[in-house]
């Protein structure tokens, strides 16, 4: 088990003053532009990742090794000015390696709690499905309640608090599948995929992305991010759009192609993500296209199709349910 502490405060020369009047989306588009210089050729995936953070949700990135999953988490932490911790999950890892441990102080005659790496604003759970289910469950309370309990005492986690988890494809050797209860705690699941020819050429001919990370400057800070999350909650959703989301939920429950339909919590997640997507565009209301943009990332890990073609069935879902 390896822990890497990447706690970083923005440098004086690159720190950005909070801009609580960022509802036009300009600062968010600048974040995406800066991120796109390191994660090339993936503008849609980057926007989904930022949307997830704005919606105050956790992100799961599932893909083969070497496509930029870890780099994406580093980039977001730096651009958003967040404290960052990376946890490398392994099969021999214990829950205390995540939460922390109490150590007896002989001089004082009492135990002192030493916080684990989960006490950070952005936690990268790298290769989360290489740990055992018992260790994976150590994150459940943190992700849902934004707190952890150790030695009978409940401790609050930082605000904001996010988990970005990466996992290798489930058919690889040495992986443990995430249970449905933990999958449901991730607002979104995305996949970066291989870059196209032009993007790959830029990667091969350019500088090492790990070196480029050192020059990434914070565009916003934690208080500004909290203000933006509050703006997300104010984005208007018309009743007719609620009808559309309910129709999508009902379609997944009625169609025989799905083993299990979407829950009301999935519908709430879809609305939160759609609001954040609209905020990036600087809009004060959600339109059906916002819901369609986030639906695959929000629903993909909550639905299982009988024929295994989850992506194809989600596209069909969007195409067949009538738009108001």
C-alpha positions as CSV (number, residue, x, y, z in Angstrom):
1,X,0.0,0.0,0.0
2,X,1.4,3.4,-1.0
3,X,0.2,6.8,0.1
4,X,1.2,9.9,-1.8
5,X,0.6,13.2,-0.2
6,X,0.0,15.9,-2.8
7,X,-1.3,18.5,-0.4
8,X,-0.8,21.8,-2.2
9,X,-1.8,25.4,-1.5
10,X,-1.9,27.7,-4.6
11,X,1.3,29.6,-5.0
12,X,1.2,33.3,-4.4
13,X,1.9,34.1,-8.0
14,X,-0.9,31.9,-9.3
15,X,-3.6,32.1,-6.7
16,X,-6.9,33.5,-8.0
17,X,-9.1,35.8,-6.0
18,X,-12.6,34.3,-5.5
19,X,-15.1,35.3,-8.1
20,X,-18.6,34.7,-6.7
21,X,-20.2,36.3,-9.8
22,X,-19.1,33.5,-12.0
23,X,-22.6,32.4,-13.1
24,X,-21.9,33.4,-16.7
25,X,-19.7,30.3,-16.9
26,X,-16.6,32.1,-18.1
27,X,-14.3,30.9,-15.3
28,X,-15.6,27.4,-15.7
29,X,-14.9,27.4,-19.4
30,X,-11.4,28.7,-18.6
31,X,-10.9,25.7,-16.3
32,X,-11.9,23.4,-19.1
33,X,-9.6,25.1,-21.5
34,X,-6.6,24.8,-19.2
35,X,-7.5,21.1,-18.5
36,X,-7.6,20.4,-22.2
37,X,-4.0,21.4,-22.6
38,X,-3.0,18.3,-20.5
39,X,-5.9,15.9,-21.2
40,X,-6.0,16.4,-25.0
41,X,-8.8,15.3,-27.3
42,X,-11.3,14.7,-24.5
43,X,-13.4,17.9,-24.1
44,X,-16.7,16.1,-23.4
45,X,-15.2,13.9,-20.7
46,X,-13.5,16.9,-19.1
47,X,-16.8,18.7,-19.0
48,X,-18.5,15.8,-17.5
49,X,-15.8,15.6,-14.8
50,X,-16.2,19.3,-14.0
51,X,-20.0,18.9,-14.0
52,X,-19.7,16.2,-11.4
53,X,-17.7,18.4,-9.1
54,X,-20.0,21.3,-9.5
55,X,-23.0,19.0,-8.7
56,X,-21.2,18.0,-5.5
57,X,-20.9,14.4,-6.6
58,X,-18.2,11.8,-6.7
59,X,-16.7,10.5,-10.0
60,X,-15.7,7.0,-11.1
61,X,-13.4,6.7,-14.1
62,X,-13.2,3.2,-15.5
63,X,-10.7,2.5,-18.2
64,X,-7.5,0.6,-19.2
65,X,-4.2,1.8,-17.7
66,X,-2.3,4.7,-19.3
67,X,-5.1,6.8,-20.7
68,X,-4.9,9.7,-18.3
69,X,-7.2,8.8,-15.4
70,X,-4.8,9.8,-12.7
71,X,-3.7,12.9,-14.5
72,X,-7.3,14.1,-14.8
73,X,-7.7,14.0,-11.0
74,X,-4.4,15.9,-10.5
75,X,-5.4,18.6,-13.1
76,X,-8.8,19.2,-11.4
77,X,-7.3,19.5,-8.0
78,X,-4.8,22.1,-9.1
79,X,-7.2,24.1,-11.2
80,X,-9.8,24.2,-8.5
81,X,-7.3,25.0,-5.8
82,X,-8.1,22.0,-3.6
83,X,-6.1,20.0,-1.1
84,X,-5.3,16.7,-2.7
85,X,-4.5,13.2,-1.5
86,X,-3.8,10.1,-3.6
87,X,-4.5,6.6,-2.2
88,X,-3.1,3.7,-4.2
89,X,-5.4,0.8,-3.4
90,X,-3.9,-2.7,-3.1
91,X,-5.2,-6.1,-2.1
92,X,-3.5,-5.9,1.4
93,X,-4.9,-2.5,2.2
94,X,-6.9,-2.0,5.5
95,X,-9.7,0.4,6.3
96,X,-7.4,2.2,8.8
97,X,-5.1,3.1,5.9
98,X,-7.8,5.3,4.6
99,X,-9.6,6.6,7.7
100,X,-6.7,6.9,10.1
101,X,-5.6,5.3,13.3
102,X,-5.4,6.2,17.0
103,X,-1.9,5.9,18.5
104,X,-1.2,5.8,22.3
105,X,0.8,8.6,23.6
106,X,2.7,7.3,26.7
107,X,3.6,10.7,28.0
108,X,0.1,12.0,28.0
109,X,-1.5,8.6,28.8
110,X,-4.1,8.7,26.1
111,X,-4.7,8.0,22.5
112,X,-4.3,10.5,19.7
113,X,-6.2,10.1,16.4
114,X,-4.0,10.5,13.3
115,X,-6.2,11.3,10.3
116,X,-5.8,9.2,7.2
117,X,-5.6,10.5,3.6
118,X,-9.4,10.7,3.3
119,X,-9.2,14.0,5.2
120,X,-8.6,16.0,2.0
121,X,-10.8,18.1,-0.2
122,X,-10.2,15.9,-3.2
123,X,-9.2,12.3,-2.7
124,X,-8.0,10.2,-5.6
125,X,-8.9,6.5,-4.9
126,X,-6.6,5.0,-7.5
127,X,-7.5,1.5,-8.8
128,X,-10.2,1.2,-6.1
129,X,-11.3,-2.2,-7.3
130,X,-7.9,-3.8,-6.5
131,X,-8.8,-3.5,-2.8
132,X,-11.0,-6.0,-0.9
133,X,-14.7,-5.2,-0.4
134,X,-14.0,-4.6,3.3
135,X,-11.5,-1.9,2.5
136,X,-13.8,-0.4,-0.3
137,X,-16.5,-0.1,2.3
138,X,-14.4,2.3,4.3
139,X,-15.2,4.9,1.8
140,X,-19.0,4.4,2.0
141,X,-19.7,6.7,5.0
142,X,-17.2,9.3,3.8
143,X,-18.8,9.5,0.3
144,X,-22.4,9.5,1.6
145,X,-22.3,11.4,4.9
146,X,-19.1,13.5,4.4
147,X,-17.8,12.1,7.7
148,X,-16.0,9.1,9.1
149,X,-16.4,7.3,12.4
150,X,-13.3,5.9,14.1
151,X,-13.0,4.7,17.7
152,X,-16.6,5.6,18.3
153,X,-16.1,9.2,17.4
154,X,-17.5,10.9,14.3
155,X,-15.3,13.3,12.5
156,X,-16.3,15.7,9.8
157,X,-14.5,15.8,6.5
158,X,-13.4,19.0,4.7
159,X,-15.9,21.0,2.7
160,X,-15.8,20.7,-0.2
161,X,-15.1,17.0,-0.3
162,X,-14.9,14.8,-3.4
163,X,-13.7,11.3,-4.3
164,X,-12.4,10.6,-7.8
165,X,-11.9,6.9,-8.1
166,X,-10.3,5.0,-10.9
167,X,-10.8,1.4,-11.7
168,X,-9.4,-1.1,-14.2
169,X,-11.9,-3.0,-16.4
170,X,-13.7,-5.6,-14.3
171,X,-12.4,-8.5,-16.3
172,X,-8.8,-7.9,-15.4
173,X,-6.9,-10.2,-13.0
174,X,-6.8,-9.1,-9.4
175,X,-9.8,-6.9,-9.3
176,X,-12.9,-7.0,-7.0
177,X,-16.1,-5.7,-8.4
178,X,-17.6,-2.7,-6.6
179,X,-21.0,-3.5,-5.0
180,X,-24.1,-1.8,-6.2
181,X,-24.3,0.2,-2.9
182,X,-20.9,1.8,-3.6
183,X,-21.5,2.3,-7.3
184,X,-24.6,4.3,-6.5
185,X,-22.6,6.7,-4.4
186,X,-20.8,7.9,-7.5
187,X,-22.8,10.6,-9.3
188,X,-21.1,9.7,-12.6
189,X,-19.0,7.1,-14.2
190,X,-17.0,8.1,-17.3
191,X,-14.4,6.4,-19.6
192,X,-11.6,8.4,-21.3
193,X,-10.8,5.9,-24.0
194,X,-7.9,6.0,-26.3
195,X,-7.1,9.3,-27.9
196,X,-7.7,9.9,-31.6
197,X,-4.7,10.1,-34.0
198,X,-4.2,13.9,-33.7
199,X,-4.5,13.9,-29.9
200,X,-2.1,11.0,-29.6
201,X,0.4,12.7,-31.8
202,X,0.3,15.8,-29.7
203,X,0.9,13.6,-26.6
204,X,3.8,11.8,-28.2
205,X,5.5,15.0,-29.5
206,X,4.8,17.2,-26.4
207,X,6.2,17.5,-23.0
208,X,5.8,15.0,-20.2
209,X,2.3,15.6,-18.6
210,X,3.8,15.0,-15.1
211,X,6.1,17.9,-15.7
212,X,3.4,20.1,-17.2
213,X,1.3,19.6,-14.0
214,X,3.8,21.7,-12.1
215,X,2.9,24.8,-14.1
216,X,-0.9,24.4,-13.8
217,X,-2.3,27.5,-11.9
218,X,-5.4,27.6,-9.8
219,X,-8.3,29.3,-11.6
220,X,-10.6,29.3,-8.6
221,X,-10.4,28.3,-4.9
222,X,-12.5,26.3,-2.5
223,X,-14.8,29.2,-1.3
224,X,-15.5,30.1,-5.0
225,X,-16.3,26.4,-5.7
226,X,-18.7,26.3,-2.9
227,X,-20.4,29.5,-4.2
228,X,-20.6,27.9,-7.7
229,X,-22.2,24.8,-6.1
230,X,-24.8,27.0,-4.5
231,X,-25.5,28.6,-7.9
232,X,-26.1,25.1,-9.3
233,X,-28.9,24.6,-6.8
234,X,-30.6,27.8,-8.1
235,X,-30.7,26.7,-11.7
236,X,-34.4,26.5,-12.7
237,X,-36.1,23.3,-13.7
238,X,-39.5,23.6,-15.3
239,X,-42.3,21.1,-14.5
240,X,-42.3,19.9,-18.1
241,X,-38.7,19.0,-17.7
242,X,-39.5,17.0,-14.6
243,X,-42.0,15.1,-16.8
244,X,-39.2,14.3,-19.2
245,X,-37.0,12.9,-16.4
246,X,-39.8,10.9,-15.0
247,X,-40.5,9.5,-18.5
248,X,-36.8,8.4,-18.8
249,X,-37.0,6.7,-15.4
250,X,-40.2,5.0,-16.2
251,X,-38.8,3.7,-19.6
252,X,-35.9,2.0,-17.8
253,X,-38.3,0.2,-15.4
254,X,-40.7,-0.9,-18.0
255,X,-38.4,-2.1,-20.8
256,X,-37.4,-5.8,-20.6
257,X,-33.9,-5.0,-21.8
258,X,-32.9,-3.7,-18.4
259,X,-32.4,-6.0,-15.4
260,X,-33.3,-3.2,-13.0
261,X,-34.6,0.3,-13.6
262,X,-33.4,3.6,-12.4
263,X,-34.3,4.6,-8.8
264,X,-35.7,8.0,-7.7
265,X,-32.2,8.8,-6.4
266,X,-30.8,8.3,-9.9
267,X,-33.4,10.8,-11.1
268,X,-32.2,13.4,-8.5
269,X,-28.6,12.8,-9.6
270,X,-29.6,13.4,-13.2
271,X,-31.2,16.7,-12.3
272,X,-28.2,17.8,-10.2
273,X,-25.9,17.0,-13.1
274,X,-28.1,18.7,-15.6
275,X,-28.1,21.9,-13.5
276,X,-24.3,21.9,-13.3
277,X,-24.1,21.3,-17.1
278,X,-26.3,24.3,-17.7
279,X,-24.3,26.5,-15.3
280,X,-21.1,25.9,-17.4
281,X,-23.1,27.3,-20.4
282,X,-24.1,30.3,-18.3
283,X,-27.8,29.5,-18.4
284,X,-30.3,29.9,-15.6
285,X,-32.5,27.0,-16.6
286,X,-32.2,23.4,-17.6
287,X,-33.2,22.3,-21.1
288,X,-33.7,18.7,-22.3
289,X,-30.3,18.7,-24.1
290,X,-28.6,19.1,-20.6
291,X,-30.3,15.9,-19.4
292,X,-29.4,14.0,-22.5
293,X,-25.7,15.2,-22.2
294,X,-25.3,13.8,-18.6
295,X,-27.6,10.8,-18.8
296,X,-25.1,8.2,-20.0
297,X,-22.6,9.2,-17.3
298,X,-25.2,9.3,-14.5
299,X,-27.2,6.1,-15.5
300,X,-24.5,3.9,-17.1
301,X,-23.3,2.4,-13.8
302,X,-26.8,2.1,-12.3
303,X,-28.2,0.1,-15.2
304,X,-27.3,-3.3,-16.5
305,X,-28.7,-4.4,-19.9
306,X,-29.5,-8.0,-20.5
307,X,-27.5,-8.2,-23.8
308,X,-24.5,-6.3,-22.3
309,X,-24.7,-3.4,-24.7
310,X,-25.2,-0.7,-22.0
311,X,-24.0,2.2,-24.2
312,X,-26.2,1.2,-27.1
313,X,-29.3,0.8,-24.9
314,X,-28.7,4.2,-23.4
315,X,-28.5,5.9,-26.8
316,X,-31.7,4.1,-27.7
317,X,-33.3,5.4,-24.5
318,X,-32.5,9.0,-25.4
319,X,-33.8,8.5,-28.9
320,X,-37.0,6.8,-28.1
321,X,-38.3,8.9,-25.1
322,X,-40.1,11.9,-26.4
323,X,-38.6,15.3,-25.7
324,X,-41.1,17.9,-24.4
